[in-house]
Amino acid sequence: MFAHVQQTRAETAADQDALRISIDTKAKVKVGDFSRGGEARGGEAVRALDHDIAPESILVPFGVLEMNRGAVPIHQPWFLFGHSKETSDFLADGLDLWWNERKVVHGGVRRLHIELDNGPEVASSRTQFLNRMVGFADRHRVTVELAYLPPHHSK
């Protein structure tokens, strides 16, 4: 599996019309007036809840890392914080928002190489995610190539 990922990375690097990205979600973030162990960041203590059990909101961070366009390294991160559950649709919607915002910068991209962690919401057996990726490719007129890393391996 690693050999296949390395091969597709090399093919992407040889193609100036290709953009290699990585997408992922991270641990949920609780938002609220939480305590900080009795310590304040400013000169005066901030009034806060004494237990972190009732968040006002829980955000799901979704990120896209633009790694290279052809042989040119980029390393440009893009983040979205959503209120949704971590689902195939959430990730596909996030990818769509990213592309709508960044496609002007990447004019001429015909192939999008997306590296994934093979998690449950983006697994290659996940028909909803695959359906959304086909829709993305059709809508934006790009070839989408999904490169899955082995389970339990970080990108």
VENMO-V369751 format. One record per run of one state. SS is the DSSP state (@ for helix, = for strand, . for the rest). FROM is the first residue (numbers start at 1). TO is the last residue. If there is no record, write none. Layout:
SS_FROM_TO / SS_FROM_TO
This chain:
._1_1 / @_2_13 / ._14_17 / =_18_25 / ._26_28 / =_29_31 / ._32_56 / =_57_69 / ._70_71 / =_72_82 / ._83_87 / @_88_102 / ._103_110 / =_111_116 / ._117_126 / @_127_140 / ._141_142 / =_143_148 / ._149_155
